Amino acid sequence: MGSYYYGPGHPMKPHRLAMTHNLILSYHLYRKMEVCRPHLATDEEMLQFHAAEYVDFLRRVTPDNQPDFSKQLQRFTVGDDCPVFDGLYDYCRLYTGGSIDGAMRLNAGTADVAINWAGGLHHAKRSEASGFCYVNDIVLAILQLLKVHARVLYLDIDIHHGDGVEEAFFTTDRVMTVSFHKYGDFFFPGTGDVKDVGIRAGKYYSVNVPLRDGVNDDAYQRLFKPVMEEVMNLYRPSALVLQCGADSLAGDRLGWLHLPWTCDRLGCFNLSHRGHAECLRHMLSYNLPSLVLGGGGYTVRNVARCWAYETAVVLGEELAEDLPWNDYYEHFAPDFSLQVTPSATMENANTRQYLDTVRQQVFENLRMLQGAPGVQMEAVPHDPEAAAAEADPDVRPVSGAAEHPGEHF
């Protein structure tokens, strides 16, 4: 993944994944994991959510023939923040294949936690690239999980609202989406108000927790833990998908700084790597099959630190603060430390009164739920993954959105 390149000056740098992987190797965490090479997602798999003409466009467009696709570029919003670069189609197939593979392993019971730091591209829509995202690997992974699990919880702690995933499941109760994000001040993507709760069968199954600039570890957890405890008590999912975007860390570049929907300084949030990882630690305590994904993150050395540390959290391991020697050691100068240190001077605009108000609003929305929705349990016809999962007596396939995803979008 680290060999792909969005172009000069672009803030999204897949190289951060090579740095993360190398740091995980240097800490010897790989010895406690099963490391798998992902398959390249097929057109058939991507068509479970994305439109055929959009997938065909991604397959055919290249930097050389880009002028021939001028109408499609505009139609599919590919260009400035979602550029056409060498290997774009294989890049999408690779990160998407990793997320689908992780979901299939969870379904089959061959893993309790699956990690794909290359995944988590939550802004992509059915026929539209958005926010550096082309194919929504999260939606496709959730559709896999729905073949076996009656209810799937999606949690997003990226600084940006998980709009693409929320939109995909806005009308169904089979998936609850929960997003903690910055909201207001024309911040991208401009969605995610606390009042956005879903529609029709999905009403109140979309949970949005809007935050302001400067939120620190303590303030974040003051909202996160009570909200997620209430969500888990009411919704009772049987599988989790966690998007751990690292652009909510202190000091993140946040991408295109010259555009009006981003901050004009380093970092809108002020989380440490430990505060960020505490969200993951809390969710893993529920002991459900969990798919852990990456997402945003534009200060690459901090992304690598955070995701290496969170890999250790999944494994229940403690890491030394002093970084071991690795291929990118000089990138972590001058402290060569695992820590992502919050700013001591950044003002936290999330007052106690504001946090209490948001929590009350979220709880009022959740109280509208009438308990966890039921799903009729039956075998999914002609589904090899479900057949493999049936070998586990604790796993039972279910019918629903996975069989007819178009009905829910």
One Martini backbone bead per residue (centre of mass of N, CA, C, O) as a GRO file, in nm:
protein
  409
    1MET     BB    1   0.054   0.064  -0.017
    2GLY     BB    2   0.311   0.265   0.004
    3SER     BB    3   0.339   0.303  -0.328
    4TYR     BB    4   0.119   0.494  -0.332
    5TYR     BB    5   0.020   0.814  -0.513
    6TYR     BB    6  -0.164   1.111  -0.519
    7GLY     BB    7   0.049   1.345  -0.513
    8PRO     BB    8   0.163   1.651  -0.509
    9GLY     BB    9   0.056   1.787  -0.194
   10HIS     BB   10  -0.097   1.558  -0.092
   11PRO     BB   11  -0.213   1.447   0.223
   12MET     BB   12  -0.251   1.166   0.116
   13LYS     BB   13  -0.040   0.892   0.253
   14PRO     BB   14   0.025   0.560   0.209
   15HIS     BB   15   0.305   0.553   0.354
   16ARG     BB   16   0.191   0.522   0.646
   17LEU     BB   17   0.157   0.208   0.619
   18ALA     BB   18   0.456   0.134   0.607
   19MET     BB   19   0.523   0.258   0.884
   20THR     BB   20   0.331   0.091   1.052
   21HIS     BB   21   0.431  -0.190   0.973
   22ASN     BB   22   0.727  -0.146   1.065
   23LEU     BB   23   0.661  -0.092   1.364
   24ILE     BB   24   0.526  -0.364   1.419
   25LEU     BB   25   0.778  -0.527   1.354
   26SER     BB   26   0.977  -0.389   1.562
   27TYR     BB   27   0.780  -0.486   1.809
   28HIS     BB   28   0.686  -0.791   1.741
   29LEU     BB   29   0.368  -0.825   1.693
   30TYR     BB   30   0.345  -1.040   1.460
   31ARG     BB   31   0.393  -1.295   1.648
   32LYS     BB   32   0.073  -1.253   1.765
   33MET     BB   33  -0.015  -1.293   1.462
   34GLU     BB   34  -0.217  -1.318   1.173
   35VAL     BB   35  -0.079  -1.277   0.856
   36CYS     BB   36  -0.253  -1.146   0.567
   37ARG     BB   37  -0.314  -1.163   0.232
   38PRO     BB   38  -0.499  -0.986   0.037
   39HIS     BB   39  -0.737  -0.961  -0.177
   40LEU     BB   40  -0.869  -0.860  -0.474
   41ALA     BB   41  -1.123  -0.696  -0.538
   42THR     BB   42  -1.405  -0.735  -0.707
   43ASP     BB   43  -1.654  -0.624  -0.896
   44GLU     BB   44  -1.875  -0.790  -0.761
   45GLU     BB   45  -1.820  -0.686  -0.478
   46MET     BB   46  -1.850  -0.375  -0.534
   47LEU     BB   47  -2.155  -0.412  -0.649
   48GLN     BB   48  -2.299  -0.438  -0.368
   49PHE     BB   49  -2.287  -0.100  -0.379
   50HIS     BB   50  -2.179  -0.007  -0.640
   51ALA     BB   51  -2.192   0.125  -0.937
   52ALA     BB   52  -2.115   0.009  -1.244
   53GLU     BB   53  -2.011   0.277  -1.380
   54TYR     BB   54  -1.809   0.344  -1.153
   55VAL     BB   55  -1.631   0.092  -1.159
   56ASP     BB   56  -1.558   0.115  -1.457
   57PHE     BB   57  -1.413   0.386  -1.431
   58LEU     BB   58  -1.190   0.298  -1.229
   59ARG     BB   59  -1.069   0.082  -1.424
   60ARG     BB   60  -1.006   0.287  -1.682
   61VAL     BB   61  -0.877   0.515  -1.547
   62THR     BB   62  -0.604   0.745  -1.614
   63PRO     BB   63  -0.369   0.984  -1.641
   64ASP     BB   64  -0.359   0.961  -1.962
   65ASN     BB   65  -0.698   0.936  -2.014
   66GLN     BB   66  -0.853   1.160  -1.854
   67PRO     BB   67  -0.966   1.356  -2.083
   68ASP     BB   68  -1.181   1.128  -2.183
   69PHE     BB   69  -1.337   1.169  -1.873
   70SER     BB   70  -1.474   1.446  -1.805
   71LYS     BB   71  -1.770   1.373  -1.734
   72GLN     BB   72  -1.707   1.153  -1.518
   73LEU     BB   73  -1.541   1.322  -1.326
   74GLN     BB   74  -1.779   1.504  -1.251
   75ARG     BB   75  -1.991   1.291  -1.173
   76PHE     BB   76  -1.771   1.136  -0.960
   77THR     BB   77  -1.580   1.343  -0.815
   78VAL     BB   78  -1.306   1.343  -0.981
   79GLY     BB   79  -0.980   1.512  -0.883
   80ASP     BB   80  -0.868   1.694  -0.652
   81ASP     BB   81  -0.912   1.514  -0.375
   82CYS     BB   82  -0.972   1.276  -0.608
   83PRO     BB   83  -0.740   1.154  -0.779
   84VAL     BB   84  -0.568   1.047  -1.056
   85PHE     BB   85  -0.367   0.753  -1.032
   86ASP     BB   86  -0.142   0.525  -1.022
   87GLY     BB   87  -0.326   0.239  -0.947
   88LEU     BB   88  -0.615   0.301  -0.840
   89TYR     BB   89  -0.773   0.033  -0.870
   90ASP     BB   90  -0.580  -0.147  -0.700
   91TYR     BB   91  -0.598   0.017  -0.448
   92CYS     BB   92  -0.899  -0.036  -0.399
   93ARG     BB   93  -0.884  -0.349  -0.402
   94LEU     BB   94  -0.691  -0.382  -0.160
   95TYR     BB   95  -0.838  -0.235   0.077
   96THR     BB   96  -1.106  -0.388   0.031
   97GLY     BB   97  -1.010  -0.681   0.057
   98GLY     BB   98  -0.921  -0.660   0.353
   99SER     BB   99  -1.206  -0.606   0.476
  100ILE     BB  100  -1.350  -0.852   0.365
  101ASP     BB  101  -1.163  -1.063   0.488
  102GLY     BB  102  -1.213  -0.987   0.780
  103ALA     BB  103  -1.519  -1.049   0.779
  104MET     BB  104  -1.493  -1.350   0.695
  105ARG     BB  105  -1.333  -1.440   0.947
  106LEU     BB  106  -1.547  -1.366   1.149
  107ASN     BB  107  -1.772  -1.544   1.034
  108ALA     BB  108  -1.590  -1.820   1.060
  109GLY     BB  109  -1.414  -1.797   1.341
  110THR     BB  110  -1.084  -1.733   1.274
  111ALA     BB  111  -1.152  -1.457   1.427
  112ASP     BB  112  -1.188  -1.187   1.665
  113VAL     BB  113  -0.975  -0.995   1.524
  114ALA     BB  114  -0.958  -0.749   1.259
  115ILE     BB  115  -0.698  -0.583   1.065
  116ASN     BB  116  -0.721  -0.267   0.851
  117TRP     BB  117  -0.539   0.014   0.801
  118ALA     BB  118  -0.619   0.065   0.490
  119GLY     BB  119  -0.890   0.119   0.577
  120GLY     BB  120  -1.175   0.343   0.628
  121LEU     BB  121  -1.331   0.474   0.366
  122HIS     BB  122  -1.615   0.670   0.456
  123HIS     BB  123  -1.705   0.875   0.200
  124ALA     BB  124  -1.797   0.688   0.000
  125LYS     BB  125  -2.018   0.641  -0.256
  126ARG     BB  126  -2.194   0.478  -0.486
  127SER     BB  127  -2.125   0.741  -0.718
  128GLU     BB  128  -1.880   0.862  -0.524
  129ALA     BB  129  -1.623   1.056  -0.459
  130SER     BB  130  -1.469   1.130  -0.126
  131GLY     BB  131  -1.238   1.233   0.084
  132PHE     BB  132  -1.014   1.028  -0.057
  133CYS     BB  133  -1.256   0.837  -0.150
  134TYR     BB  134  -1.380   0.557  -0.355
  135VAL     BB  135  -1.416   0.294  -0.181
  136ASN     BB  136  -1.645   0.137   0.047
  137ASP     BB  137  -1.522  -0.094   0.258
  138ILE     BB  138  -1.719  -0.085   0.495
  139VAL     BB  139  -1.984  -0.160   0.362
  140LEU     BB  140  -1.881  -0.431   0.243
  141ALA     BB  141  -1.812  -0.558   0.518
  142ILE     BB  142  -2.095  -0.538   0.645
  143LEU     BB  143  -2.238  -0.715   0.436
  144GLN     BB  144  -2.088  -0.966   0.525
  145LEU     BB  145  -2.178  -0.968   0.827
  146LEU     BB  146  -2.495  -0.990   0.758
  147LYS     BB  147  -2.485  -1.301   0.688
  148VAL     BB  148  -2.455  -1.366   1.020
  149HIS     BB  149  -2.547  -1.089   1.147
  150ALA     BB  150  -2.812  -0.918   1.274
  151ARG     BB  151  -2.615  -0.700   1.422
  152VAL     BB  152  -2.436  -0.394   1.342
  153LEU     BB  153  -2.168  -0.199   1.463
  154TYR     BB  154  -2.076   0.140   1.387
  155LEU     BB  155  -1.759   0.306   1.454
  156ASP     BB  156  -1.651   0.663   1.457
  157ILE     BB  157  -1.322   0.853   1.525
  158ASP     BB  158  -1.306   1.043   1.326
  159ILE     BB  159  -1.315   1.383   1.263
  160HIS     BB  160  -1.501   1.284   1.045
  161HIS     BB  161  -1.781   1.215   0.916
  162GLY     BB  162  -1.953   0.902   0.840
  163ASP     BB  163  -2.136   0.946   0.568
  164GLY     BB  164  -2.125   0.694   0.379
  165VAL     BB  165  -2.227   0.486   0.589
  166GLU     BB  166  -2.481   0.620   0.686
  167GLU     BB  167  -2.622   0.640   0.409
  168ALA     BB  168  -2.633   0.330   0.347
  169PHE     BB  169  -2.794   0.282   0.656
  170PHE     BB  170  -3.046   0.492   0.700
  171THR     BB  171  -3.298   0.252   0.648
  172THR     BB  172  -3.174   0.057   0.877
  173ASP     BB  173  -3.156  -0.181   1.165
  174ARG     BB  174  -2.898  -0.366   1.106
  175VAL     BB  175  -2.746  -0.081   1.136
  176MET     BB  176  -2.539   0.099   1.354
  177THR     BB  177  -2.441   0.440   1.357
  178VAL     BB  178  -2.137   0.589   1.502
  179SER     BB  179  -2.035   0.944   1.540
  180PHE     BB  180  -1.733   1.114   1.615
  181HIS     BB  181  -1.719   1.475   1.552
  182LYS     BB  182  -1.673   1.743   1.373
  183TYR     BB  183  -1.892   2.039   1.391
  184GLY     BB  184  -1.894   2.296   1.188
  185ASP     BB  185  -1.757   2.558   1.020
  186PHE     BB  186  -1.761   2.406   0.738
  187PHE     BB  187  -1.696   2.116   0.794
  188PHE     BB  188  -1.600   1.835   0.676
  189PRO     BB  189  -1.899   1.741   0.516
  190GLY     BB  190  -2.147   1.887   0.693
  191THR     BB  191  -2.230   1.647   0.864
  192GLY     BB  192  -2.369   1.528   1.182
  193ASP     BB  193  -2.607   1.590   1.337
  194VAL     BB  194  -2.783   1.509   1.617
  195LYS     BB  195  -3.061   1.502   1.438
  196ASP     BB  196  -2.935   1.268   1.277
  197VAL     BB  197  -3.124   0.938   1.278
  198GLY     BB  198  -3.282   0.861   1.039
  199ILE     BB  199  -3.506   0.647   0.842
  200ARG     BB  200  -3.758   0.473   0.888
  201ALA     BB  201  -3.624   0.180   0.986
  202GLY     BB  202  -3.361   0.377   1.071
  203LYS     BB  203  -3.478   0.523   1.301
  204TYR     BB  204  -3.231   0.585   1.550
  205TYR     BB  205  -2.965   0.429   1.397
  206SER     BB  206  -2.838   0.717   1.402
  207VAL     BB  207  -2.534   0.842   1.559
  208ASN     BB  208  -2.453   1.178   1.666
  209VAL     BB  209  -2.133   1.341   1.782
  210PRO     BB  210  -2.074   1.662   1.827
  211LEU     BB  211  -1.772   1.856   1.803
  212ARG     BB  212  -1.518   2.060   1.911
  213ASP     BB  213  -1.256   2.221   1.949
  214GLY     BB  214  -0.999   2.077   2.160
  215VAL     BB  215  -1.048   1.800   2.233
  216ASN     BB  216  -0.985   1.587   2.494
  217ASP     BB  217  -0.961   1.304   2.665
  218ASP     BB  218  -1.164   1.368   2.892
  219ALA     BB  219  -1.396   1.484   2.721
  220TYR     BB  220  -1.435   1.244   2.534
  221GLN     BB  221  -1.497   1.027   2.760
  222ARG     BB  222  -1.749   1.173   2.879
  223LEU     BB  223  -1.905   1.071   2.617
  224PHE     BB  224  -1.827   0.792   2.507
  225LYS     BB  225  -1.895   0.583   2.731
  226PRO     BB  226  -2.198   0.641   2.785
  227VAL     BB  227  -2.293   0.612   2.494
  228MET     BB  228  -2.184   0.320   2.436
  229GLU     BB  229  -2.333   0.179   2.667
  230GLU     BB  230  -2.616   0.246   2.562
  231VAL     BB  231  -2.590   0.120   2.285
  232MET     BB  232  -2.527  -0.171   2.380
  233ASN     BB  233  -2.785  -0.211   2.553
  234LEU     BB  234  -2.995  -0.155   2.316
  235TYR     BB  235  -2.872  -0.309   2.051
  236ARG     BB  236  -2.704  -0.569   2.064
  237PRO     BB  237  -2.461  -0.659   1.909
  238SER     BB  238  -2.257  -0.917   1.719
  239ALA     BB  239  -2.088  -0.679   1.575
  240LEU     BB  240  -1.786  -0.490   1.492
  241VAL     BB  241  -1.703  -0.159   1.356
  242LEU     BB  242  -1.385   0.021   1.350
  243GLN     BB  243  -1.303   0.361   1.299
  244CYS     BB  244  -0.949   0.488   1.336
  245GLY     BB  245  -0.905   0.779   1.281
  246ALA     BB  246  -0.602   0.996   1.315
  247ASP     BB  247  -0.721   1.306   1.283
  248SER     BB  248  -0.793   1.329   1.610
  249LEU     BB  249  -0.524   1.411   1.666
  250ALA     BB  250  -0.280   1.583   1.767
  251GLY     BB  251  -0.141   1.773   1.505
  252ASP     BB  252  -0.304   1.749   1.256
  253ARG     BB  253  -0.324   1.850   0.925
  254LEU     BB  254  -0.609   1.795   0.772
  255GLY     BB  255  -0.509   1.861   0.495
  256TRP     BB  256  -0.666   2.103   0.318
  257LEU     BB  257  -0.590   2.413   0.443
  258HIS     BB  258  -0.721   2.607   0.205
  259LEU     BB  259  -0.990   2.509   0.278
  260PRO     BB  260  -1.293   2.597   0.437
  261TRP     BB  261  -1.339   2.294   0.589
  262THR     BB  262  -1.077   2.363   0.744
  263CYS     BB  263  -0.829   2.417   0.935
  264ASP     BB  264  -0.575   2.684   1.015
  265ARG     BB  265  -0.436   2.443   1.174
  266LEU     BB  266  -0.299   2.223   1.385
  267GLY     BB  267  -0.543   2.072   1.477
  268CYS     BB  268  -0.868   2.034   1.623
  269PHE     BB  269  -0.777   1.820   1.801
  270ASN     BB  270  -0.645   1.678   2.146
  271LEU     BB  271  -0.533   1.384   2.116
  272SER     BB  272  -0.400   1.112   2.226
  273HIS     BB  273  -0.307   0.792   2.179
  274ARG     BB  274  -0.450   0.695   2.439
  275GLY     BB  275  -0.728   0.827   2.398
  276HIS     BB  276  -0.787   0.691   2.130
  277ALA     BB  277  -0.743   0.389   2.235
  278GLU     BB  278  -0.967   0.382   2.454
  279CYS     BB  279  -1.197   0.326   2.260
  280LEU     BB  280  -1.101   0.049   2.170
  281ARG     BB  281  -1.075  -0.083   2.445
  282HIS     BB  282  -1.372  -0.058   2.526
  283MET     BB  283  -1.495  -0.224   2.286
  284LEU     BB  284  -1.332  -0.492   2.340
  285SER     BB  285  -1.477  -0.556   2.620
  286TYR     BB  286  -1.732  -0.701   2.468
  287ASN     BB  287  -1.642  -0.953   2.299
  288LEU     BB  288  -1.657  -0.903   1.986
  289PRO     BB  289  -1.657  -0.919   1.673
  290SER     BB  290  -1.378  -0.733   1.516
  291LEU     BB  291  -1.334  -0.454   1.296
  292VAL     BB  292  -1.027  -0.286   1.225
  293LEU     BB  293  -0.979   0.050   1.109
  294GLY     BB  294  -0.891   0.310   0.952
  295GLY     BB  295  -0.820   0.634   0.782
  296GLY     BB  296  -0.741   0.905   0.879
  297GLY     BB  297  -0.425   1.084   0.850
  298TYR     BB  298  -0.153   1.349   0.805
  299THR     BB  299   0.055   1.272   1.030
  300VAL     BB  300   0.241   1.009   0.975
  301ARG     BB  301   0.393   0.954   1.244
  302ASN     BB  302   0.126   0.948   1.419
  303VAL     BB  303  -0.017   0.722   1.276
  304ALA     BB  304   0.191   0.502   1.333
  305ARG     BB  305   0.184   0.520   1.637
  306CYS     BB  306  -0.116   0.468   1.685
  307TRP     BB  307  -0.153   0.191   1.526
  308ALA     BB  308   0.060   0.038   1.683
  309TYR     BB  309  -0.066   0.075   1.961
  310GLU     BB  310  -0.348  -0.051   1.882
  311THR     BB  311  -0.238  -0.326   1.822
  312ALA     BB  312  -0.148  -0.376   2.116
  313VAL     BB  313  -0.428  -0.353   2.241
  314VAL     BB  314  -0.549  -0.599   2.101
  315LEU     BB  315  -0.308  -0.790   2.233
  316GLY     BB  316  -0.229  -0.693   2.529
  317GLU     BB  317   0.016  -0.491   2.495
  318GLU     BB  318   0.323  -0.345   2.586
  319LEU     BB  319   0.500  -0.047   2.506
  320ALA     BB  320   0.768   0.116   2.444
  321GLU     BB  321   0.837   0.450   2.421
  322ASP     BB  322   1.086   0.372   2.283
  323LEU     BB  323   1.179   0.339   1.979
  324PRO     BB  324   1.258   0.124   1.762
  325TRP     BB  325   1.432   0.025   1.521
  326ASN     BB  326   1.371   0.153   1.185
  327ASP     BB  327   1.324   0.247   0.853
  328TYR     BB  328   1.180   0.536   0.991
  329TYR     BB  329   1.325   0.674   1.232
  330GLU     BB  330   1.374   0.979   1.134
  331HIS     BB  331   1.060   1.061   1.143
  332PHE     BB  332   1.071   1.069   1.487
  333ALA     BB  333   1.179   1.328   1.521
  334PRO     BB  334   1.343   1.407   1.821
  335ASP     BB  335   1.222   1.175   2.033
  336PHE     BB  336   1.161   0.875   1.956
  337SER     BB  337   0.847   0.834   2.022
  338LEU     BB  338   0.521   0.704   2.080
  339GLN     BB  339   0.413   0.972   2.144
  340VAL     BB  340   0.115   1.180   2.148
  341THR     BB  341   0.118   1.515   2.219
  342PRO     BB  342  -0.057   1.740   2.356
  343SER     BB  343  -0.163   2.052   2.375
  344ALA     BB  344  -0.121   2.309   2.625
  345THR     BB  345  -0.274   2.565   2.452
  346MET     BB  346  -0.528   2.446   2.363
  347GLU     BB  347  -0.850   2.515   2.330
  348ASN     BB  348  -1.151   2.402   2.485
  349ALA     BB  349  -1.479   2.421   2.342
  350ASN     BB  350  -1.577   2.182   2.539
  351THR     BB  351  -1.788   2.220   2.754
  352ARG     BB  352  -1.965   2.086   3.000
  353GLN     BB  353  -2.236   2.191   2.896
  354TYR     BB  354  -2.209   2.085   2.607
  355LEU     BB  355  -2.170   1.784   2.671
  356ASP     BB  356  -2.438   1.751   2.827
  357THR     BB  357  -2.623   1.829   2.592
  358VAL     BB  358  -2.538   1.611   2.392
  359ARG     BB  359  -2.597   1.368   2.571
  360GLN     BB  360  -2.898   1.425   2.605
  361GLN     BB  361  -2.972   1.411   2.304
  362VAL     BB  362  -2.875   1.122   2.253
  363PHE     BB  363  -3.051   0.985   2.471
  364GLU     BB  364  -3.324   1.072   2.354
  365ASN     BB  365  -3.291   0.914   2.092
  366LEU     BB  366  -3.243   0.628   2.218
  367ARG     BB  367  -3.526   0.617   2.371
  368MET     BB  368  -3.684   0.551   2.095
  369LEU     BB  369  -3.608   0.274   2.133
  370GLN     BB  370  -3.738  -0.079   2.121
  371GLY     BB  371  -3.498  -0.216   2.127
  372ALA     BB  372  -3.379  -0.479   1.977
  373PRO     BB  373  -3.388  -0.589   1.673
  374GLY     BB  374  -3.538  -0.834   1.489
  375VAL     BB  375  -3.433  -1.146   1.320
  376GLN     BB  376  -3.472  -1.375   1.096
  377MET     BB  377  -3.358  -1.709   1.104
  378GLU     BB  378  -3.158  -1.803   0.819
  379ALA     BB  379  -3.036  -1.921   0.548
  380VAL     BB  380  -2.807  -1.841   0.304
  381PRO     BB  381  -2.823  -1.871  -0.019
  382HIS     BB  382  -2.547  -1.950  -0.188
  383ASP     BB  383  -2.324  -1.922   0.068
  384PRO     BB  384  -2.003  -1.999   0.149
  385GLU     BB  385  -1.950  -1.837   0.411
  386ALA     BB  386  -2.196  -1.945   0.568
  387ALA     BB  387  -2.124  -2.242   0.548
  388ALA     BB  388  -1.862  -2.218   0.708
  389ALA     BB  389  -1.994  -2.093   0.967
  390GLU     BB  390  -2.174  -2.348   1.044
  391ALA     BB  391  -1.940  -2.504   1.185
  392ASP     BB  392  -2.024  -2.301   1.399
  393PRO     BB  393  -2.251  -2.322   1.659
  394ASP     BB  394  -2.244  -1.990   1.723
  395VAL     BB  395  -2.328  -1.965   1.416
  396ARG     BB  396  -2.589  -1.773   1.238
  397PRO     BB  397  -2.746  -1.714   0.975
  398VAL     BB  398  -2.896  -1.436   0.796
  399SER     BB  399  -3.129  -1.238   0.681
  400GLY     BB  400  -3.121  -0.949   0.441
  401ALA     BB  401  -2.920  -0.697   0.339
  402ALA     BB  402  -2.707  -0.888   0.205
  403GLU     BB  403  -2.905  -0.995  -0.023
  404HIS     BB  404  -3.051  -0.681  -0.057
  405PRO     BB  405  -2.891  -0.394  -0.065
  406GLY     BB  406  -3.065  -0.201  -0.251
  407GLU     BB  407  -3.306  -0.158  -0.039
  408HIS     BB  408  -3.108   0.040   0.159
  409PHE     BB  409  -3.018   0.295  -0.060
   0.00000   0.00000   0.00000
